[in-house]
């Protein structure tokens, strides 16, 4: 088998490639910051939506004005 034939059979893991891209974005953002990110900031940088409604954190939060 030639090297070209071997390369054409390489496995592609799209999910892994996406994770690597997310981590690299996070590393770039962290390298430009003079402080550590909070977990919420990391979630925001990774594009993770906020906590789901009804989570324990929501139960301990004070009500918004007008509620």
mmCIF file as Biopython writes it, N, C-alpha, C and O atoms, coordinates in Angstrom:
data_model
#
loop_
_atom_site.group_PDB
_atom_site.id
_atom_site.type_symbol
_atom_site.label_atom_id
_atom_site.label_alt_id
_atom_site.label_comp_id
_atom_site.label_asym_id
_atom_site.label_entity_id
_atom_site.label_seq_id
_atom_site.pdbx_PDB_ins_code
_atom_site.Cartn_x
_atom_site.Cartn_y
_atom_site.Cartn_z
_atom_site.occupancy
_atom_site.B_iso_or_equiv
_atom_site.auth_seq_id
_atom_site.auth_asym_id
_atom_site.pdbx_PDB_model_num
ATOM 1   N N  . UNK A ? 1  ? 0.852   -1.179 0.000  1.0 0.0 1  A 1 
ATOM 2   C CA . UNK A ? 1  ? 0.000   0.000  0.000  1.0 0.0 1  A 1 
ATOM 3   C C  . UNK A ? 1  ? 0.897   1.241  0.000  1.0 0.0 1  A 1 
ATOM 4   O O  . UNK A ? 1  ? 1.857   1.328  0.765  1.0 0.0 1  A 1 
ATOM 5   N N  . UNK A ? 2  ? 0.567   2.188  -0.864 1.0 0.0 2  A 1 
ATOM 6   C CA . UNK A ? 2  ? 1.373   3.406  -0.965 1.0 0.0 2  A 1 
ATOM 7   C C  . UNK A ? 2  ? 0.988   4.377  0.158  1.0 0.0 2  A 1 
ATOM 8   O O  . UNK A ? 2  ? -0.105  4.282  0.716  1.0 0.0 2  A 1 
ATOM 9   N N  . UNK A ? 3  ? 1.882   5.303  0.483  1.0 0.0 3  A 1 
ATOM 10  C CA . UNK A ? 3  ? 1.547   6.302  1.515  1.0 0.0 3  A 1 
ATOM 11  C C  . UNK A ? 3  ? 0.282   7.089  1.168  1.0 0.0 3  A 1 
ATOM 12  O O  . UNK A ? 3  ? -0.489  7.448  2.059  1.0 0.0 3  A 1 
ATOM 13  N N  . UNK A ? 4  ? 0.068   7.357  -0.112 1.0 0.0 4  A 1 
ATOM 14  C CA . UNK A ? 4  ? -1.132  8.100  -0.504 1.0 0.0 4  A 1 
ATOM 15  C C  . UNK A ? 4  ? -2.390  7.295  -0.197 1.0 0.0 4  A 1 
ATOM 16  O O  . UNK A ? 4  ? -3.389  7.847  0.264  1.0 0.0 4  A 1 
ATOM 17  N N  . UNK A ? 5  ? -2.339  5.993  -0.452 1.0 0.0 5  A 1 
ATOM 18  C CA . UNK A ? 5  ? -3.487  5.143  -0.156 1.0 0.0 5  A 1 
ATOM 19  C C  . UNK A ? 5  ? -3.738  5.066  1.347  1.0 0.0 5  A 1 
ATOM 20  O O  . UNK A ? 5  ? -4.886  5.032  1.788  1.0 0.0 5  A 1 
ATOM 21  N N  . UNK A ? 6  ? -2.670  5.038  2.125  1.0 0.0 6  A 1 
ATOM 22  C CA . UNK A ? 6  ? -2.824  5.008  3.573  1.0 0.0 6  A 1 
ATOM 23  C C  . UNK A ? 6  ? -3.477  6.293  4.077  1.0 0.0 6  A 1 
ATOM 24  O O  . UNK A ? 6  ? -4.349  6.245  4.946  1.0 0.0 6  A 1 
ATOM 25  N N  . UNK A ? 7  ? -3.061  7.442  3.538  1.0 0.0 7  A 1 
ATOM 26  C CA . UNK A ? 7  ? -3.638  8.726  3.958  1.0 0.0 7  A 1 
ATOM 27  C C  . UNK A ? 7  ? -5.109  8.803  3.606  1.0 0.0 7  A 1 
ATOM 28  O O  . UNK A ? 7  ? -5.886  9.372  4.372  1.0 0.0 7  A 1 
ATOM 29  N N  . UNK A ? 8  ? -5.512  8.260  2.493  1.0 0.0 8  A 1 
ATOM 30  C CA . UNK A ? 8  ? -6.911  8.364  2.095  1.0 0.0 8  A 1 
ATOM 31  C C  . UNK A ? 8  ? -7.809  7.580  3.036  1.0 0.0 8  A 1 
ATOM 32  O O  . UNK A ? 8  ? -9.016  7.821  3.080  1.0 0.0 8  A 1 
ATOM 33  N N  . UNK A ? 9  ? -7.237  6.638  3.794  1.0 0.0 9  A 1 
ATOM 34  C CA . UNK A ? 9  ? -8.019  5.854  4.735  1.0 0.0 9  A 1 
ATOM 35  C C  . UNK A ? 9  ? -7.992  6.406  6.146  1.0 0.0 9  A 1 
ATOM 36  O O  . UNK A ? 9  ? -8.511  5.767  7.061  1.0 0.0 9  A 1 
ATOM 37  N N  . UNK A ? 10 ? -7.396  7.584  6.350  1.0 0.0 10 A 1 
ATOM 38  C CA . UNK A ? 10 ? -7.344  8.175  7.688  1.0 0.0 10 A 1 
ATOM 39  C C  . UNK A ? 10 ? -8.750  8.390  8.222  1.0 0.0 10 A 1 
ATOM 40  O O  . UNK A ? 10 ? -9.666  8.761  7.488  1.0 0.0 10 A 1 
ATOM 41  N N  . UNK A ? 11 ? -8.897  8.150  9.504  1.0 0.0 11 A 1 
ATOM 42  C CA . UNK A ? 11 ? -10.180 8.388  10.144 1.0 0.0 11 A 1 
ATOM 43  C C  . UNK A ? 11 ? -10.310 9.868  10.491 1.0 0.0 11 A 1 
ATOM 44  O O  . UNK A ? 11 ? -9.349  10.503 10.926 1.0 0.0 11 A 1 
ATOM 45  N N  . UNK A ? 12 ? -11.478 10.392 10.297 1.0 0.0 12 A 1 
ATOM 46  C CA . UNK A ? 12 ? -11.756 11.775 10.670 1.0 0.0 12 A 1 
ATOM 47  C C  . UNK A ? 12 ? -12.759 11.760 11.810 1.0 0.0 12 A 1 
ATOM 48  O O  . UNK A ? 12 ? -13.825 11.155 11.699 1.0 0.0 12 A 1 
ATOM 49  N N  . UNK A ? 13 ? -12.425 12.415 12.887 1.0 0.0 13 A 1 
ATOM 50  C CA . UNK A ? 13 ? -13.314 12.517 14.031 1.0 0.0 13 A 1 
ATOM 51  C C  . UNK A ? 13 ? -13.745 13.968 14.128 1.0 0.0 13 A 1 
ATOM 52  O O  . UNK A ? 13 ? -13.032 14.804 14.682 1.0 0.0 13 A 1 
ATOM 53  N N  . UNK A ? 14 ? -14.914 14.256 13.587 1.0 0.0 14 A 1 
ATOM 54  C CA . UNK A ? 14 ? -15.402 15.633 13.524 1.0 0.0 14 A 1 
ATOM 55  C C  . UNK A ? 14 ? -15.601 16.199 14.921 1.0 0.0 14 A 1 
ATOM 56  O O  . UNK A ? 14 ? -15.268 17.358 15.167 1.0 0.0 14 A 1 
ATOM 57  N N  . UNK A ? 15 ? -16.139 15.401 15.842 1.0 0.0 15 A 1 
ATOM 58  C CA . UNK A ? 15 ? -16.368 15.886 17.201 1.0 0.0 15 A 1 
ATOM 59  C C  . UNK A ? 15 ? -15.045 16.248 17.867 1.0 0.0 15 A 1 
ATOM 60  O O  . UNK A ? 15 ? -14.951 17.268 18.550 1.0 0.0 15 A 1 
ATOM 61  N N  . UNK A ? 16 ? -14.028 15.418 17.671 1.0 0.0 16 A 1 
ATOM 62  C CA . UNK A ? 16 ? -12.720 15.709 18.258 1.0 0.0 16 A 1 
ATOM 63  C C  . UNK A ? 16 ? -12.132 16.984 17.653 1.0 0.0 16 A 1 
ATOM 64  O O  . UNK A ? 16 ? -11.561 17.805 18.370 1.0 0.0 16 A 1 
ATOM 65  N N  . UNK A ? 17 ? -12.270 17.149 16.350 1.0 0.0 17 A 1 
ATOM 66  C CA . UNK A ? 17 ? -11.772 18.364 15.695 1.0 0.0 17 A 1 
ATOM 67  C C  . UNK A ? 17 ? -12.481 19.600 16.252 1.0 0.0 17 A 1 
ATOM 68  O O  . UNK A ? 17 ? -11.845 20.632 16.466 1.0 0.0 17 A 1 
ATOM 69  N N  . UNK A ? 18 ? -13.787 19.504 16.488 1.0 0.0 18 A 1 
ATOM 70  C CA . UNK A ? 18 ? -14.531 20.628 17.067 1.0 0.0 18 A 1 
ATOM 71  C C  . UNK A ? 18 ? -14.039 20.938 18.479 1.0 0.0 18 A 1 
ATOM 72  O O  . UNK A ? 18 ? -13.885 22.104 18.840 1.0 0.0 18 A 1 
ATOM 73  N N  . UNK A ? 19 ? -13.792 19.897 19.280 1.0 0.0 19 A 1 
ATOM 74  C CA . UNK A ? 19 ? -13.303 20.102 20.641 1.0 0.0 19 A 1 
ATOM 75  C C  . UNK A ? 19 ? -11.926 20.755 20.640 1.0 0.0 19 A 1 
ATOM 76  O O  . UNK A ? 19 ? -11.647 21.636 21.453 1.0 0.0 19 A 1 
ATOM 77  N N  . UNK A ? 20 ? -11.073 20.319 19.725 1.0 0.0 20 A 1 
ATOM 78  C CA . UNK A ? 20 ? -9.730  20.913 19.629 1.0 0.0 20 A 1 
ATOM 79  C C  . UNK A ? 20 ? -9.839  22.386 19.274 1.0 0.0 20 A 1 
ATOM 80  O O  . UNK A ? 20 ? -9.105  23.210 19.820 1.0 0.0 20 A 1 
ATOM 81  N N  . UNK A ? 21 ? -10.742 22.725 18.373 1.0 0.0 21 A 1 
ATOM 82  C CA . UNK A ? 21 ? -10.929 24.122 17.998 1.0 0.0 21 A 1 
ATOM 83  C C  . UNK A ? 21 ? -11.430 24.945 19.187 1.0 0.0 21 A 1 
ATOM 84  O O  . UNK A ? 21 ? -10.960 26.062 19.406 1.0 0.0 21 A 1 
ATOM 85  N N  . UNK A ? 22 ? -12.383 24.402 19.956 1.0 0.0 22 A 1 
ATOM 86  C CA . UNK A ? 22 ? -12.895 25.110 21.124 1.0 0.0 22 A 1 
ATOM 87  C C  . UNK A ? 22 ? -11.794 25.348 22.153 1.0 0.0 22 A 1 
ATOM 88  O O  . UNK A ? 22 ? -11.676 26.441 22.705 1.0 0.0 22 A 1 
ATOM 89  N N  . UNK A ? 23 ? -10.990 24.320 22.405 1.0 0.0 23 A 1 
ATOM 90  C CA . UNK A ? 23 ? -9.904  24.456 23.380 1.0 0.0 23 A 1 
ATOM 91  C C  . UNK A ? 23 ? -8.886  25.483 22.901 1.0 0.0 23 A 1 
ATOM 92  O O  . UNK A ? 23 ? -8.383  26.278 23.695 1.0 0.0 23 A 1 
ATOM 93  N N  . UNK A ? 24 ? -8.581  25.468 21.608 1.0 0.0 24 A 1 
ATOM 94  C CA . UNK A ? 24 ? -7.612  26.447 21.106 1.0 0.0 24 A 1 
ATOM 95  C C  . UNK A ? 24 ? -8.161  27.865 21.225 1.0 0.0 24 A 1 
ATOM 96  O O  . UNK A ? 24 ? -7.414  28.790 21.543 1.0 0.0 24 A 1 
ATOM 97  N N  . UNK A ? 25 ? -9.457  28.050 20.974 1.0 0.0 25 A 1 
ATOM 98  C CA . UNK A ? 25 ? -10.076 29.371 21.156 1.0 0.0 25 A 1 
ATOM 99  C C  . UNK A ? 25 ? -9.978  29.807 22.615 1.0 0.0 25 A 1 
ATOM 100 O O  . UNK A ? 25 ? -9.694  30.968 22.906 1.0 0.0 25 A 1 
ATOM 101 N N  . UNK A ? 26 ? -10.215 28.863 23.531 1.0 0.0 26 A 1 
ATOM 102 C CA . UNK A ? 26 ? -10.140 29.176 24.952 1.0 0.0 26 A 1 
ATOM 103 C C  . UNK A ? 26 ? -8.713  29.528 25.365 1.0 0.0 26 A 1 
ATOM 104 O O  . UNK A ? 26 ? -8.512  30.444 26.163 1.0 0.0 26 A 1 
ATOM 105 N N  . UNK A ? 27 ? -7.731  28.822 24.838 1.0 0.0 27 A 1 
ATOM 106 C CA . UNK A ? 27 ? -6.322  29.104 25.155 1.0 0.0 27 A 1 
ATOM 107 C C  . UNK A ? 27 ? -5.942  30.497 24.668 1.0 0.0 27 A 1 
ATOM 108 O O  . UNK A ? 27 ? -5.265  31.244 25.373 1.0 0.0 27 A 1 
ATOM 109 N N  . UNK A ? 28 ? -6.380  30.842 23.462 1.0 0.0 28 A 1 
ATOM 110 C CA . UNK A ? 28 ? -6.077  32.175 22.928 1.0 0.0 28 A 1 
ATOM 111 C C  . UNK A ? 28 ? -6.703  33.253 23.809 1.0 0.0 28 A 1 
ATOM 112 O O  . UNK A ? 28 ? -6.056  34.246 24.140 1.0 0.0 28 A 1 
ATOM 113 N N  . UNK A ? 29 ? -7.968  33.051 24.187 1.0 0.0 29 A 1 
ATOM 114 C CA . UNK A ? 29 ? -8.642  34.042 25.038 1.0 0.0 29 A 1 
ATOM 115 C C  . UNK A ? 29 ? -7.953  34.141 26.395 1.0 0.0 29 A 1 
ATOM 116 O O  . UNK A ? 29 ? -7.760  35.242 26.912 1.0 0.0 29 A 1 
ATOM 117 N N  . UNK A ? 30 ? -7.580  33.004 26.976 1.0 0.0 30 A 1 
ATOM 118 C CA . UNK A ? 30 ? -6.941  33.009 28.293 1.0 0.0 30 A 1 
ATOM 119 C C  . UNK A ? 30 ? -5.563  33.659 28.247 1.0 0.0 30 A 1 
ATOM 120 O O  . UNK A ? 30 ? -5.151  34.318 29.202 1.0 0.0 30 A 1 
ATOM 121 N N  . UNK A ? 31 ? -4.857  33.475 27.150 1.0 0.0 31 A 1 
ATOM 122 C CA . UNK A ? 31 ? -3.516  34.045 27.064 1.0 0.0 31 A 1 
ATOM 123 C C  . UNK A ? 31 ? -3.535  35.565 26.976 1.0 0.0 31 A 1 
ATOM 124 O O  . UNK A ? 31 ? -2.530  36.220 27.254 1.0 0.0 31 A 1 
ATOM 125 N N  . UNK A ? 32 ? -4.668  36.122 26.594 1.0 0.0 32 A 1 
ATOM 126 C CA . UNK A ? 32 ? -4.758  37.574 26.496 1.0 0.0 32 A 1 
ATOM 127 C C  . UNK A ? 32 ? -5.392  38.200 27.735 1.0 0.0 32 A 1 
ATOM 128 O O  . UNK A ? 32 ? -5.580  39.415 27.791 1.0 0.0 32 A 1 
ATOM 129 N N  . UNK A ? 33 ? -5.722  37.376 28.726 1.0 0.0 33 A 1 
ATOM 130 C CA . UNK A ? 33 ? -6.362  37.884 29.931 1.0 0.0 33 A 1 
ATOM 131 C C  . UNK A ? 33 ? -5.373  37.892 31.095 1.0 0.0 33 A 1 
ATOM 132 O O  . UNK A ? 33 ? -4.615  36.937 31.266 1.0 0.0 33 A 1 
ATOM 133 N N  . UNK A ? 34 ? -5.371  38.964 31.901 1.0 0.0 34 A 1 
ATOM 134 C CA . UNK A ? 34 ? -4.451  39.029 33.033 1.0 0.0 34 A 1 
ATOM 135 C C  . UNK A ? 34 ? -4.949  38.251 34.256 1.0 0.0 34 A 1 
ATOM 136 O O  . UNK A ? 34 ? -4.259  38.204 35.275 1.0 0.0 34 A 1 
ATOM 137 N N  . UNK A ? 35 ? -6.143  37.638 34.169 1.0 0.0 35 A 1 
ATOM 138 C CA . UNK A ? 35 ? -6.700  36.924 35.326 1.0 0.0 35 A 1 
ATOM 139 C C  . UNK A ? 35 ? -7.325  35.611 34.873 1.0 0.0 35 A 1 
ATOM 140 O O  . UNK A ? 35 ? -7.453  35.348 33.678 1.0 0.0 35 A 1 
ATOM 141 N N  . UNK A ? 36 ? -7.710  34.796 35.846 1.0 0.0 36 A 1 
ATOM 142 C CA . UNK A ? 36 ? -8.385  33.540 35.543 1.0 0.0 36 A 1 
ATOM 143 C C  . UNK A ? 36 ? -9.836  33.823 35.171 1.0 0.0 36 A 1 
ATOM 144 O O  . UNK A ? 36 ? -10.442 34.768 35.677 1.0 0.0 36 A 1 
ATOM 145 N N  . UNK A ? 37 ? -10.384 33.001 34.287 1.0 0.0 37 A 1 
ATOM 146 C CA . UNK A ? 37 ? -11.795 33.126 33.928 1.0 0.0 37 A 1 
ATOM 147 C C  . UNK A ? 37 ? -12.657 32.409 34.959 1.0 0.0 37 A 1 
ATOM 148 O O  . UNK A ? 37 ? -12.251 31.391 35.521 1.0 0.0 37 A 1 
ATOM 149 N N  . UNK A ? 38 ? -13.842 32.945 35.201 1.0 0.0 38 A 1 
ATOM 150 C CA . UNK A ? 38 ? -14.813 32.249 36.039 1.0 0.0 38 A 1 
ATOM 151 C C  . UNK A ? 38 ? -15.425 31.126 35.201 1.0 0.0 38 A 1 
ATOM 152 O O  . UNK A ? 38 ? -15.338 31.159 33.974 1.0 0.0 38 A 1 
ATOM 153 N N  . UNK A ? 39 ? -16.038 30.142 35.841 1.0 0.0 39 A 1 
ATOM 154 C CA . UNK A ? 39 ? -16.700 29.087 35.070 1.0 0.0 39 A 1 
ATOM 155 C C  . UNK A ? 39 ? -17.751 29.633 34.094 1.0 0.0 39 A 1 
ATOM 156 O O  . UNK A ? 39 ? -17.890 29.118 32.985 1.0 0.0 39 A 1 
ATOM 157 N N  . UNK A ? 40 ? -18.480 30.659 34.498 1.0 0.0 40 A 1 
ATOM 158 C CA . UNK A ? 40 ? -19.479 31.261 33.597 1.0 0.0 40 A 1 
ATOM 159 C C  . UNK A ? 40 ? -18.820 31.900 32.377 1.0 0.0 40 A 1 
ATOM 160 O O  . UNK A ? 40 ? -19.347 31.817 31.268 1.0 0.0 40 A 1 
ATOM 161 N N  . UNK A ? 41 ? -17.669 32.536 32.584 1.0 0.0 41 A 1 
ATOM 162 C CA . UNK A ? 41 ? -16.957 33.140 31.453 1.0 0.0 41 A 1 
ATOM 163 C C  . UNK A ? 41 ? -16.430 32.069 30.496 1.0 0.0 41 A 1 
ATOM 164 O O  . UNK A ? 41 ? -16.449 32.256 29.280 1.0 0.0 41 A 1 
ATOM 165 N N  . UNK A ? 42 ? -15.964 30.956 31.046 1.0 0.0 42 A 1 
ATOM 166 C CA . UNK A ? 42 ? -15.497 29.851 30.201 1.0 0.0 42 A 1 
ATOM 167 C C  . UNK A ? 42 ? -16.663 29.321 29.374 1.0 0.0 42 A 1 
ATOM 168 O O  . UNK A ? 42 ? -16.527 29.094 28.172 1.0 0.0 42 A 1 
ATOM 169 N N  . UNK A ? 43 ? -17.807 29.125 30.022 1.0 0.0 43 A 1 
ATOM 170 C CA . UNK A ? 43 ? -18.995 28.653 29.298 1.0 0.0 43 A 1 
ATOM 171 C C  . UNK A ? 43 ? -19.356 29.607 28.169 1.0 0.0 43 A 1 
ATOM 172 O O  . UNK A ? 43 ? -19.671 29.175 27.061 1.0 0.0 43 A 1 
ATOM 173 N N  . UNK A ? 44 ? -19.309 30.902 28.450 1.0 0.0 44 A 1 
ATOM 174 C CA . UNK A ? 44 ? -19.638 31.900 27.428 1.0 0.0 44 A 1 
ATOM 175 C C  . UNK A ? 44 ? -18.645 31.828 26.268 1.0 0.0 44 A 1 
ATOM 176 O O  . UNK A ? 44 ? -19.048 31.879 25.106 1.0 0.0 44 A 1 
ATOM 177 N N  . UNK A ? 45 ? -17.359 31.712 26.573 1.0 0.0 45 A 1 
ATOM 178 C CA . UNK A ? 45 ? -16.348 31.623 25.526 1.0 0.0 45 A 1 
ATOM 179 C C  . UNK A ? 45 ? -16.526 30.373 24.664 1.0 0.0 45 A 1 
ATOM 180 O O  . UNK A ? 45 ? -16.253 30.395 23.464 1.0 0.0 45 A 1 
ATOM 181 N N  . UNK A ? 46 ? -16.985 29.287 25.282 1.0 0.0 46 A 1 
ATOM 182 C CA . UNK A ? 46 ? -17.189 28.041 24.556 1.0 0.0 46 A 1 
ATOM 183 C C  . UNK A ? 46 ? -18.547 27.976 23.870 1.0 0.0 46 A 1 
ATOM 184 O O  . UNK A ? 46 ? -18.833 27.030 23.136 1.0 0.0 46 A 1 
ATOM 185 N N  . UNK A ? 47 ? -19.384 28.987 24.111 1.0 0.0 47 A 1 
ATOM 186 C CA . UNK A ? 47 ? -20.695 29.013 23.466 1.0 0.0 47 A 1 
ATOM 187 C C  . UNK A ? 47 ? -21.716 28.121 24.144 1.0 0.0 47 A 1 
ATOM 188 O O  . UNK A ? 47 ? -22.702 27.715 23.529 1.0 0.0 47 A 1 
ATOM 189 N N  . UNK A ? 48 ? -21.480 27.812 25.421 1.0 0.0 48 A 1 
ATOM 190 C CA . UNK A ? 48 ? -22.414 26.979 26.172 1.0 0.0 48 A 1 
ATOM 191 C C  . UNK A ? 48 ? -23.492 27.880 26.743 1.0 0.0 48 A 1 
ATOM 192 O O  . UNK A ? 48 ? -23.183 28.885 27.385 1.0 0.0 48 A 1 
ATOM 193 N N  . UNK A ? 49 ? -24.766 27.533 26.518 1.0 0.0 49 A 1 
ATOM 194 C CA . UNK A ? 49 ? -25.842 28.380 27.047 1.0 0.0 49 A 1 
ATOM 195 C C  . UNK A ? 49 ? -25.825 28.408 28.574 1.0 0.0 49 A 1 
ATOM 196 O O  . UNK A ? 49 ? -25.256 27.528 29.219 1.0 0.0 49 A 1 
ATOM 197 N N  . UNK A ? 50 ? -26.460 29.435 29.137 1.0 0.0 50 A 1 
ATOM 198 C CA . UNK A ? 50 ? -26.527 29.580 30.589 1.0 0.0 50 A 1 
ATOM 199 C C  . UNK A ? 50 ? -27.236 28.402 31.221 1.0 0.0 50 A 1 
ATOM 200 O O  . UNK A ? 50 ? -27.760 27.529 30.529 1.0 0.0 50 A 1 
ATOM 201 N N  . UNK A ? 51 ? -27.247 28.387 32.548 1.0 0.0 51 A 1 
ATOM 202 C CA . UNK A ? 51 ? -27.856 27.279 33.282 1.0 0.0 51 A 1 
ATOM 203 C C  . UNK A ? 51 ? -29.328 27.142 32.924 1.0 0.0 51 A 1 
ATOM 204 O O  . UNK A ? 51 ? -30.016 28.133 32.677 1.0 0.0 51 A 1 
ATOM 205 N N  . UNK A ? 52 ? -29.793 25.919 32.900 1.0 0.0 52 A 1 
ATOM 206 C CA . UNK A ? 52 ? -31.194 25.638 32.552 1.0 0.0 52 A 1 
ATOM 207 C C  . UNK A ? 52 ? -32.121 26.176 33.636 1.0 0.0 52 A 1 
ATOM 208 O O  . UNK A ? 52 ? -31.766 26.217 34.814 1.0 0.0 52 A 1 
ATOM 209 N N  . UNK A ? 53 ? -33.298 26.582 33.220 1.0 0.0 53 A 1 
ATOM 210 C CA . UNK A ? 53 ? -34.291 27.068 34.177 1.0 0.0 53 A 1 
ATOM 211 C C  . UNK A ? 53 ? -34.642 25.941 35.134 1.0 0.0 53 A 1 
ATOM 212 O O  . UNK A ? 53 ? -34.758 24.784 34.731 1.0 0.0 53 A 1 
ATOM 213 N N  . UNK A ? 54 ? -34.810 26.287 36.396 1.0 0.0 54 A 1 
ATOM 214 C CA . UNK A ? 54 ? -35.157 25.277 37.374 1.0 0.0 54 A 1 
ATOM 215 C C  . UNK A ? 54 ? -33.950 24.625 38.021 1.0 0.0 54 A 1 
ATOM 216 O O  . UNK A ? 54 ? -34.098 23.705 38.825 1.0 0.0 54 A 1 
ATOM 217 N N  . UNK A ? 55 ? -32.763 25.090 37.680 1.0 0.0 55 A 1 
ATOM 218 C CA . UNK A ? 55 ? -31.561 24.514 38.279 1.0 0.0 55 A 1 
ATOM 219 C C  . UNK A ? 55 ? -31.424 25.043 39.705 1.0 0.0 55 A 1 
ATOM 220 O O  . UNK A ? 55 ? -32.038 26.052 40.050 1.0 0.0 55 A 1 
ATOM 221 N N  . UNK A ? 56 ? -30.623 24.371 40.538 1.0 0.0 56 A 1 
ATOM 222 C CA . UNK A ? 56 ? -30.446 24.834 41.919 1.0 0.0 56 A 1 
ATOM 223 C C  . UNK A ? 56 ? -29.951 26.271 42.003 1.0 0.0 56 A 1 
ATOM 224 O O  . UNK A ? 56 ? -30.322 26.990 42.930 1.0 0.0 56 A 1 
ATOM 225 N N  . UNK A ? 57 ? -29.124 26.706 41.060 1.0 0.0 57 A 1 
ATOM 226 C CA . UNK A ? 57 ? -28.630 28.088 41.096 1.0 0.0 57 A 1 
ATOM 227 C C  . UNK A ? 57 ? -29.778 29.074 40.926 1.0 0.0 57 A 1 
ATOM 228 O O  . UNK A ? 57 ? -29.771 30.147 41.528 1.0 0.0 57 A 1 
ATOM 229 N N  . UNK A ? 58 ? -30.771 28.713 40.101 1.0 0.0 58 A 1 
ATOM 230 C CA . UNK A ? 58 ? -31.916 29.598 39.908 1.0 0.0 58 A 1 
ATOM 231 C C  . UNK A ? 58 ? -32.733 29.716 41.191 1.0 0.0 58 A 1 
ATOM 232 O O  . UNK A ? 58 ? -33.260 30.787 41.488 1.0 0.0 58 A 1 
ATOM 233 N N  . UNK A ? 59 ? -32.843 28.635 41.951 1.0 0.0 59 A 1 
ATOM 234 C CA . UNK A ? 59 ? -33.645 28.635 43.157 1.0 0.0 59 A 1 
ATOM 235 C C  . UNK A ? 59 ? -33.072 29.559 44.220 1.0 0.0 59 A 1 
ATOM 236 O O  . UNK A ? 59 ? -33.818 30.125 45.019 1.0 0.0 59 A 1 
ATOM 237 N N  . UNK A ? 60 ? -31.730 29.719 44.236 1.0 0.0 60 A 1 
ATOM 238 C CA . UNK A ? 60 ? -31.114 30.555 45.263 1.0 0.0 60 A 1 
ATOM 239 C C  . UNK A ? 60 ? -30.969 32.010 44.824 1.0 0.0 60 A 1 
ATOM 240 O O  . UNK A ? 60 ? -30.622 32.866 45.639 1.0 0.0 60 A 1 
ATOM 241 N N  . UNK A ? 61 ? -31.229 32.304 43.552 1.0 0.0 61 A 1 
ATOM 242 C CA . UNK A ? 61 ? -31.092 33.667 43.057 1.0 0.0 61 A 1 
ATOM 243 C C  . UNK A ? 61 ? -32.276 34.514 43.516 1.0 0.0 61 A 1 
ATOM 244 O O  . UNK A ? 61 ? -33.411 34.041 43.548 1.0 0.0 61 A 1 
ATOM 245 N N  . UNK A ? 62 ? -32.005 35.759 43.868 1.0 0.0 62 A 1 
ATOM 246 C CA . UNK A ? 62 ? -33.123 36.631 44.268 1.0 0.0 62 A 1 
ATOM 247 C C  . UNK A ? 62 ? -34.002 36.927 43.062 1.0 0.0 62 A 1 
ATOM 248 O O  . UNK A ? 62 ? -33.514 36.935 41.932 1.0 0.0 62 A 1 
ATOM 249 N N  . UNK A ? 63 ? -35.276 37.169 43.281 1.0 0.0 63 A 1 
ATOM 250 C CA . UNK A ? 63 ? -36.174 37.455 42.152 1.0 0.0 63 A 1 
ATOM 251 C C  . UNK A ? 63 ? -35.796 38.767 41.482 1.0 0.0 63 A 1 
ATOM 252 O O  . UNK A ? 63 ? -35.308 39.693 42.131 1.0 0.0 63 A 1 
ATOM 253 N N  . UNK A ? 64 ? -36.023 38.834 40.197 1.0 0.0 64 A 1 
ATOM 254 C CA . UNK A ? 64 ? -35.742 40.057 39.437 1.0 0.0 64 A 1 
ATOM 255 C C  . UNK A ? 64 ? -36.782 41.101 39.816 1.0 0.0 64 A 1 
ATOM 256 O O  . UNK A ? 64 ? -37.892 40.753 40.218 1.0 0.0 64 A 1 
ATOM 257 N N  . UNK A ? 65 ? -36.431 42.380 39.691 1.0 0.0 65 A 1 
ATOM 258 C CA . UNK A ? 65 ? -37.403 43.455 40.003 1.0 0.0 65 A 1 
ATOM 259 C C  . UNK A ? 65 ? -38.676 43.253 39.174 1.0 0.0 65 A 1 
ATOM 260 O O  . UNK A ? 65 ? -38.610 42.979 37.976 1.0 0.0 65 A 1 
ATOM 261 N N  . UNK A ? 66 ? -39.825 43.393 39.825 1.0 0.0 66 A 1 
ATOM 262 C CA . UNK A ? 66 ? -41.090 43.265 39.139 1.0 0.0 66 A 1 
ATOM 263 C C  . UNK A ? 66 ? -41.651 41.845 39.168 1.0 0.0 66 A 1 
ATOM 264 O O  . UNK A ? 66 ? -42.730 41.590 38.633 1.0 0.0 66 A 1 
ATOM 265 N N  . UNK A ? 67 ? -40.925 40.931 39.787 1.0 0.0 67 A 1 
ATOM 266 C CA . UNK A ? 67 ? -41.416 39.546 39.864 1.0 0.0 67 A 1 
ATOM 267 C C  . UNK A ? 67 ? -42.150 39.302 41.151 1.0 0.0 67 A 1 
ATOM 268 O O  . UNK A ? 67 ? -42.632 38.195 41.387 1.0 0.0 67 A 1 
#
